[in-house]
């Protein structure tokens, strides 16, 4: 009788352990907004230990996984408008149910880059024009370079109120243009043509002459760099002198026209260019006196 009792007790222990091993653990994941602590309904949670089984968070931001066989759990959380989260947690052995909280963060607003080119009524580049951007409490100003290019960088986190429509104004002498643009993209290309009208008491001055866009030989002792955009995106290319690191030109290239633009009258030497998102288009060019070097970006 004694041995029978020991046998039955041992059998009960084995059955209990086997049952827990078979049933595993219950894992509850609650997804909330990192800023407001409110539940993120509809968030998708995928658990590695369940073969990357994916469940959608309920109105309380909760997802429940049952019969999880591992104490070490790995899961990912995604939701529209939030950054992806990856978590690794340890399940408490003494608890049948374990709840983990995940705080999702919204991406910080990226800086918006407004770039473009200013030309006159004849299509010539306009150097020295004042380009002004206004968006609620933000006011940024710059001037166009020798090739008529401009670049304005704004941080939408500076906004005191929510807005997505700004005003871009270009002024020079009696010429001006004003346009409204929508912001919120990573970069915005905006080519503007100055609208020049004579004042009643004063005739407008002739715009400064700009070098013709040509591949003809440059002047004595100087060279040109011309860059042609053969990609499927519009890009801004910055050209620098490799020795001095000084910027010598900025080219706004529209992919739709497969534009080719040039930086003129450069001293002989090595120059480098960089452009595109994260500077993916880059290279070096050797400029020789009396020659034009052409670069095709693909």
C-alpha angles and dihedrals in degrees: 000000000000092000091047091055092050090049093050092047091050090048089052092053093049090048092049094050091045090050093051091047091051096045096041122183136315114236121196119191120193117197119204138170110263092219102041103022087227119141117264104225115205096024111150117231121191121192119205094202089060094052091271090302108183125217131180120235116245128226089286092052091250132141123184126206117187132198095024105175099196129072089208109069129186124191143162128218126202133174136166111271095016138094116255115259129207120195138184118196138173119229115226108242094213093054124076091199125041124189122200126186122215122193114206119208126212115230114260113249108265122229113266118228117205112193134166149121133270120214134175127238091280094053094254120143113257117218122202098019114150112241115195128185122195126188115165103292095355119097120176127175136186141154130241118253128231090285093050093252125141137183129196122182120198134181112217089202086075091067114113092199133023114271138144103185121083136175123240116197130182122193136181128156105312093339124098144154131188127192138168118231135185116237132197100092122108091247135004126202114208123172112191131193116210114237106217120192129170120249116231093247101032135049115225117251120243112260117253113269116254125200113269116252098251140132092223118131115285125236124285114298094006138093141199134229115207122187125196121200111222095160126103094247135065111248143184116227122199117202120203137181104246095214100046097026087223118147110243100176147002120207125195107203122191113208093208092070094031084233125207118201132173144215106219138210100014124171113248112270144085120311131180131207131203133179149133128069110329090358095284093156109066140139147134130261129196110218117205128190113271095009138107117218115204123201122193114203114204 
